Amino acid sequence: MNVLGISAFYHDSAVALVRDGRIAYAAQQERFTRKKHDPEFPQEALADCLAYTGLKAEEIDHVVFYEKPFLKMDRLFSTYMQFAPGGIRSFLKAVPLWTKHRIFIKEIIREKLGRPDAPVLFTTHHDAHIASAFFPSPFQEAAVITLDGVGEWDTLTIARAEGNDFRVLKRLVFPHSLGLLYSAFTYFTGFKVNSGEYKLMGLAPYGEPRYRDLILEKLIDLKEDGSFRLNLDYFNYHVGLTMTNGRFARLFGAAPRKPETPIRPVDMDLAASIQAVLEEIIERIARHARELTGSANLCLAGGVALNCVANGRILKKQIFRDIWIQPAAGDAGGALGAALDVWHRHLKNPRRADGRRDAQQGSFLGPSYPRAAILAFLQEKNIPYTELPRPEMARRVAELIDGQKVVGFFQGRMEFGPRALGGRSILGDARSAEMQSKMNLKIKFRESFRPFAPSMLEEQVGEYFDFDHPSPYMLLVYNLQEKHRRRLTPEEQARQGLDQLHNLRSGVPAITHVDNSARLHTVRREVNPYYYAVIEEFHRRTGCPIIINTSFNVRGEPIVNSPQDAYRCFMRTNMDCLVLEDFLIEKREQEFIAVDEEWMKEFPLD
């Protein structure tokens, strides 16, 4: 039996296919259209899903949408009525979207699928998130916390899950939202809402949490159990087209930072302050969820679950014995959760978990590209390459990284979710003092303060970090052990703000953030043998089991999907080498290719 889940129209559209209880496919629409966070109906992702799995539309038994449109419309119109006449501009902008297609989602799905009789079901937004967090987890029972901006009405839910079912025990509703509170600071500090929150998290260690008490005094009424109410006098998201208002700006004595302008000290301090508040709230929610459910296991989903600093804090404080976080925790993961919700709760199919392995398959759930297709592309475009047996290629990639080369690494199925996990990654030497700025400015074309994540052999975690627990989906932050840190000079200790970037903090400086933390990605041989072999060879060669892993894309575009995407990105950056499965492409051999007008027609800008 085949259940197809769909998320669309708001943020990060996606499709997911559950076949006889197993996750057969999941991918975001953005990877095919090359439009970051593409919210449109995932037509291209749907077509690839059917092609990759060999299914016909007639073989889909159930299609399920990840939220209930009329319930969401109820919230929108109720909000407009509550705050009228405020919000008229937002109201006039939203109404055409609803009257044109959002209330006709069932008909749109049938039309796009090409099946007028397709059986279409709906879950609620937070039920989809809960299902996405629990059903693929390794736990037979767990507490589940979902935190995001807003679904239909819910912004926070706590559920108790067991077997093939769950029950929501507590909820918080709009307009009181931890996700929207964090997004308000994302907006105010000049980053893009719904995509720049991780930048705010990365900026936080450069500042001081000097506004923490002011936030808790003026913006939020926080209770001991983690429940809260926001002071809406300082916000605009519920009535307007911006997140904050003039009163918010006056509270902090600064105007919102304009995008692409220099980051100010106040922005760093605001980032540190809201991150501290977020972590305190999440810790209280987690403690309450433990008491409420009685479970020692925790599952997390929703956009706020991508805050890996807060996740690491919960794990290291041992509020729960173990944590599992949905890798596609945002709206894209709702497509997968919706499909799993129908499979287990609607169709009553049993679920079994062994407590050790999850069902997410490393989140390698998108398309892969066979040797023949890659070879045909290389030959058609006359691209010079070297083909090597895989063990030899792993040694060669390790040698290139050791030689300070930056390598685009493309292999296997594409990752589902916002993190590159060794399928569509850019690799570098974590020991290099210059590699962070080189890769940020010359490869990724992004802000210099952004830290890079390490990929490392899972067996070595306890040797380097303060907590010996796997982090297979790059959703936990740990601190580097003291023995691997470098003692800073008085001059270095006196540096403030972004000047801290110049401090050499450890033997792996390219992945050590200014607070000696790292957003860790642990690699298991059984899950990703090719990538594991590269790191293993690098370890054998250098004695270091850690390399840089950043997503294979440049600023403003999604992670690459196809070999064509990868080659285009490779040629437009200062990457030195590109690995397409077992084919090695070196930049020095591509010099004869003139990047002229004709070439640009073949490889147009996204």
VEXDREN-2710 file (C-alpha; in Angstrom, 1 decimal):
% VEXDREN-2710
k/r/px/py/pz
1/MET/0.0/0.0/0.0
2/ASN/1.3/3.5/-0.9
3/VAL/0.6/6.7/1.0
4/LEU/1.7/10.0/-0.4
5/GLY/2.2/13.0/1.9
6/ILE/2.2/16.6/0.6
7/SER/3.1/19.9/2.1
8/ALA/2.6/23.0/0.1
9/PHE/1.8/26.7/-0.2
10/TYR/3.4/28.1/2.9
11/HIS/7.1/27.2/3.3
12/ASP/9.3/24.4/2.0
13/SER/6.9/22.4/-0.1
14/ALA/7.7/18.7/-0.2
15/VAL/6.4/15.2/-1.0
16/ALA/7.0/11.9/0.9
17/LEU/6.0/8.4/0.0
18/VAL/5.4/5.6/2.6
19/ARG/5.2/2.2/0.9
20/ASP/4.0/-0.6/3.1
21/GLY/5.1/1.3/6.2
22/ARG/8.6/2.1/4.9
23/ILE/9.8/5.5/3.9
24/ALA/10.4/5.1/0.2
25/TYR/11.0/8.7/-0.9
26/ALA/11.0/12.3/0.5
27/ALA/12.2/15.5/-1.2
28/GLN/11.7/19.2/-1.1
29/GLN/10.4/21.1/-4.1
30/GLU/13.2/23.7/-3.9
31/ARG/15.8/21.1/-5.0
32/PHE/14.1/20.8/-8.4
33/THR/13.0/24.4/-9.1
34/ARG/16.2/25.9/-7.5
35/LYS/14.1/28.4/-5.6
36/LYS/15.0/28.3/-2.0
37/HIS/12.2/27.4/0.3
38/ASP/9.9/27.1/-2.7
39/PRO/6.3/27.1/-1.3
40/GLU/4.4/26.2/-4.5
41/PHE/2.8/22.9/-5.1
42/PRO/5.6/20.3/-5.3
43/GLN/4.9/19.3/-8.9
44/GLU/8.5/18.5/-9.8
45/ALA/9.2/16.7/-6.6
46/LEU/6.0/14.7/-7.1
47/ALA/7.0/13.7/-10.7
48/ASP/10.5/12.7/-9.5
49/CYS/9.0/10.6/-6.7
50/LEU/6.8/8.7/-9.1
51/ALA/9.7/8.2/-11.5
52/TYR/12.2/7.2/-8.9
53/THR/10.0/4.7/-7.2
54/GLY/8.4/3.4/-10.5
55/LEU/4.9/4.1/-9.3
56/LYS/2.0/5.2/-11.4
57/ALA/-0.6/7.7/-10.0
58/GLU/-3.2/5.0/-10.0
59/GLU/-1.1/3.0/-7.6
60/ILE/-1.3/5.7/-4.9
61/ASP/-3.8/4.4/-2.3
62/HIS/-4.1/7.6/-0.2
63/VAL/-2.9/11.2/-0.6
64/VAL/-2.7/13.2/2.6
65/PHE/-2.2/17.0/3.0
66/TYR/-0.2/18.1/6.1
67/GLU/-2.8/20.5/7.5
68/LYS/-6.4/21.5/7.4
69/PRO/-7.0/24.5/5.2
70/PHE/-10.4/25.5/6.6
71/LEU/-9.1/25.4/10.2
72/LYS/-6.2/27.6/9.2
73/MET/-8.5/30.0/7.4
74/ASP/-10.6/30.1/10.6
75/ARG/-7.5/31.3/12.5
76/LEU/-6.6/33.9/9.9
77/PHE/-10.1/35.4/9.7
78/SER/-10.6/35.2/13.5
79/THR/-7.4/37.1/14.0
80/TYR/-8.4/39.8/11.5
81/MET/-11.7/40.2/13.3
82/GLN/-10.1/40.3/16.7
83/PHE/-7.6/43.1/15.8
84/ALA/-9.7/45.0/13.3
85/PRO/-9.2/47.6/11.9
86/GLY/-5.6/46.8/12.4
87/GLY/-4.2/44.2/9.9
88/ILE/-6.3/45.4/6.9
89/ARG/-3.2/45.4/4.6
90/SER/-2.4/41.8/5.7
91/PHE/-6.0/40.8/5.3
92/LEU/-6.2/42.2/1.7
93/LYS/-3.0/40.4/0.8
94/ALA/-4.2/37.0/2.2
95/VAL/-7.7/36.9/0.9
96/PRO/-6.9/36.5/-2.8
97/LEU/-4.5/33.6/-2.0
98/TRP/-7.3/31.8/-0.2
99/THR/-10.1/32.5/-2.7
100/LYS/-7.9/31.5/-5.6
101/HIS/-6.6/28.1/-4.5
102/ARG/-5.9/27.4/-0.9
103/ILE/-9.4/26.4/-0.1
104/PHE/-9.4/24.1/-3.2
105/ILE/-6.4/22.0/-2.2
106/LYS/-8.2/18.7/-2.6
107/GLU/-9.0/19.6/-6.2
108/ILE/-5.5/20.9/-6.9
109/ILE/-3.9/17.7/-5.6
110/ARG/-6.2/15.6/-7.9
111/GLU/-5.4/17.8/-10.9
112/LYS/-1.6/17.7/-10.3
113/LEU/-1.6/14.0/-9.7
114/GLY/-3.7/13.4/-12.8
115/ARG/-6.3/11.4/-10.8
116/PRO/-9.8/12.9/-10.5
117/ASP/-10.8/10.1/-8.1
118/ALA/-7.7/10.3/-5.9
119/PRO/-8.6/9.7/-2.2
120/VAL/-7.4/12.9/-0.4
121/LEU/-7.1/13.1/3.4
122/PHE/-6.0/15.8/5.8
123/THR/-4.1/15.9/9.1
124/THR/-3.6/18.9/11.3
125/HIS/-0.3/20.7/11.0
126/HIS/0.9/19.7/14.5
127/ASP/-0.3/16.1/14.2
128/ALA/1.9/15.9/11.1
129/HIS/4.8/17.2/13.0
130/ILE/4.2/14.8/15.9
131/ALA/4.0/11.9/13.5
132/SER/7.2/12.9/11.7
133/ALA/9.0/13.0/15.0
134/PHE/7.8/9.9/16.7
135/PHE/7.0/7.3/14.0
136/PRO/10.5/7.2/12.4
137/SER/12.2/7.4/15.9
138/PRO/13.8/4.4/17.5
139/PHE/11.5/4.6/20.5
140/GLN/8.5/2.4/21.3
141/GLU/7.1/5.2/23.5
142/ALA/8.1/8.8/24.0
143/ALA/7.2/12.3/24.9
144/VAL/6.8/14.5/21.8
145/ILE/7.3/18.3/21.7
146/THR/6.4/20.3/18.6
147/LEU/7.4/24.0/18.5
148/ASP/7.1/26.2/15.5
149/GLY/5.7/29.5/14.3
150/VAL/2.1/28.4/13.9
151/GLY/0.1/25.7/12.2
152/GLU/-3.6/26.2/12.0
153/TRP/-3.9/27.5/15.6
154/ASP/-1.2/25.5/17.6
155/THR/2.2/26.9/18.2
156/LEU/3.3/24.4/20.9
157/THR/2.1/20.8/21.5
158/ILE/3.2/18.2/24.0
159/ALA/2.0/14.6/23.3
160/ARG/2.4/11.2/24.7
161/ALA/3.2/8.6/21.9
162/GLU/3.2/4.9/22.1
163/GLY/3.1/2.1/19.5
164/ASN/1.1/3.4/16.5
165/ASP/-0.7/6.3/18.2
166/PHE/-0.3/9.5/20.2
167/ARG/-2.4/11.8/22.3
168/VAL/-1.9/15.6/22.7
169/LEU/-1.8/16.5/26.3
170/LYS/-1.1/20.2/26.2
171/ARG/-1.1/23.0/23.6
172/LEU/-0.4/26.7/23.2
173/VAL/-2.1/28.6/20.5
174/PHE/-1.6/31.7/18.3
175/PRO/-0.6/34.5/18.6
176/HIS/1.6/33.3/21.5
177/SER/4.4/31.5/19.7
178/LEU/8.1/30.8/20.6
179/GLY/8.9/30.4/16.9
180/LEU/7.4/33.8/16.1
181/LEU/9.2/35.4/19.0
182/TYR/12.5/34.1/17.7
183/SER/11.6/35.1/14.2
184/ALA/10.8/38.6/15.4
185/PHE/14.5/39.0/16.5
186/THR/15.6/37.4/13.3
187/TYR/13.7/40.1/11.4
188/PHE/15.0/42.9/13.7
189/THR/18.6/41.9/13.3
190/GLY/18.3/42.0/9.5
191/PHE/18.0/38.3/8.5
192/LYS/15.2/36.8/6.5
193/VAL/12.3/35.3/8.5
194/ASN/11.8/31.5/8.0
195/SER/15.3/31.0/6.7
196/GLY/17.7/33.3/8.7
197/GLU/16.9/31.9/12.2
198/TYR/20.0/29.7/12.1
199/LYS/22.1/32.8/11.3
200/LEU/20.8/34.4/14.5
201/MET/21.7/31.3/16.4
202/GLY/25.2/31.3/14.9
203/LEU/25.6/35.0/15.7
204/ALA/24.6/34.6/19.4
205/PRO/28.1/33.6/20.8
206/TYR/29.6/36.8/19.5
207/GLY/27.4/38.9/21.8
208/GLU/26.4/39.2/25.5
209/PRO/22.9/38.4/26.7
210/ARG/22.5/41.8/28.2
211/TYR/18.8/42.1/27.1
212/ARG/17.7/38.8/28.5
213/ASP/16.1/40.2/31.6
214/LEU/14.4/43.0/29.6
215/ILE/12.9/40.4/27.2
216/LEU/11.6/38.4/30.1
217/GLU/10.2/41.5/31.8
218/LYS/8.6/43.3/28.8
219/LEU/8.0/40.8/26.0
220/ILE/7.0/37.6/27.6
221/ASP/5.2/36.3/30.6
222/LEU/6.9/33.0/31.3
223/LYS/5.6/30.4/33.7
224/GLU/7.5/27.7/35.5
225/ASP/6.1/24.9/33.2
226/GLY/7.3/26.7/30.1
227/SER/3.9/28.1/29.1
228/PHE/3.9/31.8/28.2
229/ARG/2.1/34.8/26.8
230/LEU/3.7/37.4/24.6
231/ASN/3.1/41.1/25.1
232/LEU/1.6/41.8/21.7
233/ASP/2.1/45.6/22.1
234/TYR/5.6/45.1/20.9
235/PHE/4.9/42.9/17.8
236/ASN/3.3/43.4/14.4
237/TYR/3.1/39.9/12.9
238/HIS/-0.5/39.3/14.0
239/VAL/-1.8/42.5/12.3
240/GLY/0.8/43.6/9.7
241/LEU/3.4/42.8/7.2
242/THR/6.4/43.1/9.6
243/MET/7.4/41.2/12.7
244/THR/8.0/44.1/15.1
245/ASN/6.8/47.6/15.5
246/GLY/8.2/51.0/16.7
247/ARG/7.7/50.2/20.4
248/PHE/9.9/47.1/20.0
249/ALA/12.7/49.3/18.5
250/ARG/12.4/51.9/21.3
251/LEU/12.6/49.1/23.9
252/PHE/16.1/48.2/22.6
253/GLY/17.2/51.7/21.6
254/ALA/17.9/50.7/18.0
255/ALA/16.2/50.6/14.6
256/PRO/15.9/47.3/12.8
257/ARG/19.1/46.4/10.9
258/LYS/18.7/46.7/7.1
259/PRO/19.6/43.5/5.3
260/GLU/23.1/43.3/3.9
261/THR/24.4/46.2/6.1
262/PRO/27.2/45.7/8.7
263/ILE/26.2/43.7/11.8
264/ARG/26.1/46.0/14.8
265/PRO/27.1/45.2/18.4
266/VAL/23.4/45.5/19.4
267/ASP/22.6/42.8/16.9
268/MET/25.1/40.4/18.5
269/ASP/23.7/41.2/22.0
270/LEU/20.1/40.8/20.8
271/ALA/21.0/37.4/19.3
272/ALA/22.7/36.3/22.5
273/SER/19.8/37.5/24.6
274/ILE/17.0/35.8/22.6
275/GLN/19.0/32.6/22.3
276/ALA/19.4/32.5/26.1
277/VAL/15.6/33.1/26.6
278/LEU/14.8/30.5/24.0
279/GLU/17.0/27.9/25.7
280/GLU/15.5/28.7/29.1
281/ILE/11.9/28.3/27.8
282/ILE/12.7/25.1/26.0
283/GLU/14.3/23.6/29.0
284/ARG/11.2/24.4/31.1
285/ILE/8.9/22.9/28.5
286/ALA/11.1/19.8/28.3
287/ARG/11.0/19.3/32.1
288/HIS/7.3/19.7/32.1
289/ALA/6.9/17.3/29.2
290/ARG/8.9/14.7/31.2
291/GLU/6.6/15.1/34.2
292/LEU/3.5/15.1/32.1
293/THR/4.2/12.0/30.0
294/GLY/6.4/10.0/32.4
295/SER/8.6/9.0/29.4
296/ALA/12.4/9.0/29.4
297/ASN/12.5/9.4/25.7
298/LEU/11.9/12.7/23.8
299/CYS/11.1/13.4/20.1
300/LEU/11.2/16.9/18.7
301/ALA/9.8/18.5/15.5
302/GLY/8.7/21.9/14.3
303/GLY/11.0/24.7/13.0
304/VAL/12.2/25.5/16.5
305/ALA/13.6/22.0/16.8
306/LEU/16.3/23.0/14.3
307/ASN/17.9/25.1/17.1
308/CYS/20.6/22.6/17.8
309/VAL/22.1/24.7/20.6
310/ALA/18.9/24.3/22.6
311/ASN/18.7/20.6/21.6
312/GLY/22.2/20.0/22.9
313/ARG/21.4/21.7/26.2
314/ILE/18.4/19.4/26.8
315/LEU/20.4/16.3/26.0
316/LYS/23.4/17.2/28.1
317/LYS/21.3/18.1/31.1
318/GLN/19.8/14.6/30.9
319/ILE/16.2/15.8/31.3
320/PHE/15.5/12.8/29.1
321/ARG/17.5/9.7/28.7
322/ASP/17.6/10.0/24.9
323/ILE/16.4/12.4/22.2
324/TRP/15.5/11.9/18.6
325/ILE/14.8/15.0/16.3
326/GLN/13.2/14.8/12.9
327/PRO/15.9/15.9/10.4
328/ALA/13.3/17.7/8.3
329/ALA/11.8/19.4/11.4
330/GLY/10.1/22.3/9.5
331/ASP/7.2/22.3/7.1
332/ALA/8.9/19.9/4.6
333/GLY/8.8/17.2/7.3
334/GLY/5.1/17.7/7.6
335/ALA/4.7/15.8/4.3
336/LEU/6.4/12.8/5.8
337/GLY/4.5/13.1/9.0
338/ALA/1.2/13.3/7.2
339/ALA/1.9/10.1/5.3
340/LEU/3.1/8.2/8.5
341/ASP/0.1/9.5/10.4
342/VAL/-2.3/8.0/7.8
343/TRP/-0.3/4.7/7.7
344/HIS/-0.3/4.2/11.5
345/ARG/-3.3/6.1/12.9
346/HIS/-5.8/6.1/10.1
347/LEU/-5.1/2.7/8.7
348/LYS/-4.2/1.2/12.1
349/ASN/-1.0/-0.4/11.0
350/PRO/1.3/-1.6/13.8
351/ARG/4.7/0.0/14.5
352/ARG/7.7/-1.6/16.1
353/ALA/10.9/0.1/17.2
354/ASP/14.1/-1.6/18.6
355/GLY/15.3/1.4/20.7
356/ARG/18.5/1.7/18.7
357/ARG/17.9/2.3/15.0
358/ASP/15.6/4.9/13.5
359/ALA/13.6/4.4/10.3
360/GLN/14.8/7.6/8.7
361/GLN/17.6/5.8/6.8
362/GLY/20.1/8.6/7.5
363/SER/17.6/10.9/5.8
364/PHE/19.0/9.9/2.4
365/LEU/15.5/9.8/0.9
366/GLY/15.7/11.8/-2.3
367/PRO/16.8/10.8/-5.8
368/SER/20.2/9.3/-6.7
369/TYR/21.8/9.3/-10.1
370/PRO/23.3/6.2/-11.7
371/ARG/26.8/6.0/-13.2
372/ALA/25.4/5.9/-16.8
373/ALA/23.6/9.2/-16.3
374/ILE/26.6/11.0/-14.9
375/LEU/28.9/9.7/-17.5
376/ALA/26.5/10.7/-20.3
377/PHE/26.4/14.3/-18.8
378/LEU/30.2/14.5/-18.6
379/GLN/30.7/13.2/-22.1
380/GLU/28.0/15.4/-23.6
381/LYS/29.6/18.5/-22.2
382/ASN/33.2/17.4/-22.9
383/ILE/34.1/17.7/-19.2
384/PRO/37.5/16.2/-18.3
385/TYR/37.3/13.6/-15.5
386/THR/39.1/10.7/-13.9
387/GLU/37.2/7.6/-12.9
388/LEU/38.5/5.7/-9.8
389/PRO/37.5/2.6/-7.9
390/ARG/35.6/3.7/-4.8
391/PRO/38.3/2.7/-2.2
392/GLU/40.9/4.6/-4.2
393/MET/38.6/7.6/-4.6
394/ALA/38.1/7.7/-0.8
395/ARG/41.9/7.8/-0.4
396/ARG/42.2/10.5/-3.1
397/VAL/39.6/12.7/-1.5
398/ALA/41.3/12.4/1.9
399/GLU/44.6/13.4/0.2
400/LEU/43.0/16.4/-1.5
401/ILE/41.5/17.6/1.8
402/ASP/44.8/17.1/3.6
403/GLY/46.4/19.2/0.8
404/GLN/44.0/22.1/1.6
405/LYS/41.8/21.6/-1.3
406/VAL/38.0/22.2/-1.1
407/VAL/36.0/19.3/-2.5
408/GLY/32.4/19.2/-3.7
409/PHE/31.2/15.7/-2.7
410/PHE/28.1/14.3/-4.5
411/GLN/27.1/10.7/-4.0
412/GLY/24.1/8.5/-3.2
413/ARG/20.6/9.7/-2.5
414/MET/19.9/13.4/-1.8
415/GLU/19.3/14.3/1.9
416/PHE/15.8/15.2/3.0
417/GLY/15.9/18.3/5.3
418/PRO/18.0/21.4/5.5
419/ARG/21.3/19.7/6.4
420/ALA/23.9/18.2/4.1
421/LEU/25.0/14.8/5.6
422/GLY/27.6/13.6/3.1
423/GLY/25.4/13.1/0.1
424/ARG/25.5/16.7/-1.2
425/SER/28.4/18.3/0.8
426/ILE/31.4/20.5/0.4
427/LEU/34.4/19.2/2.3
428/GLY/37.5/20.9/3.8
429/ASP/40.3/20.5/6.3
430/ALA/39.0/21.3/9.9
431/ARG/42.6/21.8/11.0
432/SER/43.2/24.8/8.8
433/ALA/43.2/28.2/10.4
434/GLU/42.2/29.9/7.1
435/MET/39.6/27.4/5.9
436/GLN/36.6/29.1/7.6
437/SER/37.1/32.5/6.0
438/LYS/38.1/30.9/2.7
439/MET/35.1/28.7/2.4
440/ASN/32.7/31.4/3.7
441/LEU/33.8/34.2/1.4
442/LYS/35.2/32.4/-1.7
443/ILE/33.1/29.2/-1.8
444/LYS/29.8/29.9/-0.1
445/PHE/29.7/33.7/-0.6
446/ARG/28.1/34.2/2.8
447/GLU/28.7/36.1/6.1
448/SER/32.2/35.6/7.6
449/PHE/30.9/34.9/11.1
450/ARG/29.1/31.7/10.1
451/PRO/30.6/28.6/11.7
452/PHE/31.2/25.4/9.8
453/ALA/30.0/22.0/11.0
454/PRO/32.3/19.0/11.5
455/SER/31.6/15.5/10.2
456/MET/33.5/12.9/12.2
457/LEU/33.7/9.2/12.9
458/GLU/31.0/8.3/15.4
459/GLU/33.4/6.3/17.5
460/GLN/35.6/9.3/18.2
461/VAL/32.9/11.7/19.6
462/GLY/33.9/11.2/23.3
463/GLU/37.5/11.8/22.5
464/TYR/36.9/15.3/21.2
465/PHE/33.6/16.6/22.7
466/ASP/32.0/17.0/26.1
467/PHE/29.2/14.5/25.5
468/ASP/29.6/11.1/24.0
469/HIS/26.4/10.7/22.1
470/PRO/25.8/10.4/18.3
471/SER/24.5/13.3/16.3
472/PRO/23.7/11.7/13.0
473/TYR/21.5/14.6/11.6
474/MET/23.6/17.6/12.7
475/LEU/21.0/18.7/15.1
476/LEU/23.0/18.8/18.4
477/VAL/25.7/21.2/19.5
478/TYR/28.5/20.0/21.8
479/ASN/31.5/21.7/23.3
480/LEU/35.1/20.8/22.4
481/GLN/37.0/19.2/25.3
482/GLU/39.5/21.3/27.1
483/LYS/42.4/19.2/26.0
484/HIS/41.8/20.1/22.4
485/ARG/41.4/23.8/23.0
486/ARG/44.2/26.4/22.8
487/ARG/44.8/28.8/25.6
488/LEU/44.1/32.4/24.4
489/THR/46.6/35.2/25.0
490/PRO/45.3/38.2/27.0
491/GLU/45.2/40.2/23.8
492/GLU/43.0/37.5/22.2
493/GLN/40.7/37.3/25.2
494/ALA/40.2/41.1/25.0
495/ARG/38.7/40.9/21.5
496/GLN/35.0/41.6/21.1
497/GLY/32.3/40.9/18.5
498/LEU/33.4/39.7/15.1
499/ASP/37.1/40.4/16.0
500/GLN/36.9/37.1/17.9
501/LEU/37.0/35.4/14.5
502/HIS/40.8/36.0/14.5
503/ASN/41.4/33.8/17.6
504/LEU/42.8/30.4/16.9
505/ARG/40.9/28.3/19.5
506/SER/41.8/24.7/18.9
507/GLY/43.5/22.1/16.8
508/VAL/40.4/22.0/14.6
509/PRO/39.8/25.8/14.3
510/ALA/37.7/25.7/11.2
511/ILE/34.8/24.0/13.0
512/THR/35.3/25.5/16.5
513/HIS/32.9/28.3/17.1
514/VAL/33.9/31.3/19.3
515/ASP/32.3/29.7/22.3
516/ASN/34.3/26.4/21.7
517/SER/31.2/24.7/20.4
518/ALA/30.4/22.7/17.2
519/ARG/27.2/21.6/15.5
520/LEU/28.2/18.0/15.2
521/HIS/27.6/15.5/12.5
522/THR/28.6/11.9/13.4
523/VAL/29.0/9.3/10.6
524/ARG/28.4/5.6/10.9
525/ARG/29.9/3.1/8.4
526/GLU/26.6/1.2/8.1
527/VAL/24.6/4.4/7.2
528/ASN/27.0/6.1/4.8
529/PRO/29.9/3.8/3.9
530/TYR/31.4/6.0/1.1
531/TYR/31.5/9.1/3.2
532/TYR/32.7/7.2/6.2
533/ALA/35.6/5.8/4.1
534/VAL/36.7/9.3/3.2
535/ILE/36.8/10.4/6.8
536/GLU/38.4/7.1/7.9
537/GLU/41.2/7.6/5.3
538/PHE/41.7/11.2/6.4
539/HIS/42.0/10.0/10.0
540/ARG/44.5/7.3/8.9
541/ARG/46.5/9.9/7.0
542/THR/46.5/12.8/9.5
543/GLY/45.5/11.4/12.9
544/CYS/42.4/13.7/12.8
545/PRO/38.9/12.0/12.5
546/ILE/37.2/15.4/11.7
547/ILE/36.6/17.2/8.5
548/ILE/34.5/20.3/7.5
549/ASN/31.1/19.5/6.1
550/THR/28.9/22.3/4.7
551/SER/26.0/22.0/2.3
552/PHE/26.7/21.9/-1.4
553/ASN/25.3/25.2/-2.4
554/VAL/26.1/28.9/-2.3
555/ARG/24.2/31.6/-0.4
556/GLY/20.7/32.1/-1.5
557/GLU/20.2/28.8/-3.4
558/PRO/19.1/25.3/-2.2
559/ILE/21.4/22.3/-1.8
560/VAL/22.2/20.8/-5.2
561/ASN/20.2/17.9/-6.5
562/SER/21.5/16.7/-9.8
563/PRO/25.0/16.3/-11.3
564/GLN/24.2/19.3/-13.5
565/ASP/23.5/21.4/-10.4
566/ALA/26.7/20.2/-8.7
567/TYR/28.9/21.0/-11.7
568/ARG/27.2/24.5/-12.1
569/CYS/27.9/25.3/-8.5
570/PHE/31.5/23.9/-8.8
571/MET/32.3/26.1/-11.8
572/ARG/30.9/29.3/-10.2
573/THR/32.9/29.0/-7.0
574/ASN/36.5/28.5/-6.0
575/MET/36.1/24.8/-5.2
576/ASP/39.1/22.9/-6.3
577/CYS/37.6/19.5/-7.1
578/LEU/34.3/17.8/-7.6
579/VAL/33.4/14.2/-6.9
580/LEU/30.4/12.9/-8.8
581/GLU/30.1/9.3/-7.4
582/ASP/33.2/7.7/-8.8
583/PHE/34.2/10.5/-11.1
584/LEU/36.8/13.1/-10.1
585/ILE/36.7/16.5/-11.8
586/GLU/39.5/19.0/-11.1
587/LYS/39.1/22.7/-11.6
588/ARG/42.6/23.1/-13.1
589/GLU/41.5/20.8/-16.0
590/GLN/38.4/22.9/-16.7
591/GLU/40.2/26.1/-17.6
592/PHE/39.6/25.6/-21.3
593/ILE/35.8/26.0/-20.7
594/ALA/35.1/29.7/-21.3
595/VAL/32.4/30.9/-18.9
596/ASP/30.9/33.1/-21.7
597/GLU/27.4/33.9/-22.8
598/GLU/27.0/30.6/-24.7
599/TRP/28.1/28.6/-21.6
600/MET/25.7/30.6/-19.4
601/LYS/22.9/29.6/-21.7
602/GLU/23.6/25.9/-21.1
603/PHE/24.0/26.5/-17.3
604/PRO/21.7/29.5/-16.6
605/LEU/21.7/31.3/-13.3
606/ASP/19.1/30.0/-10.9
END
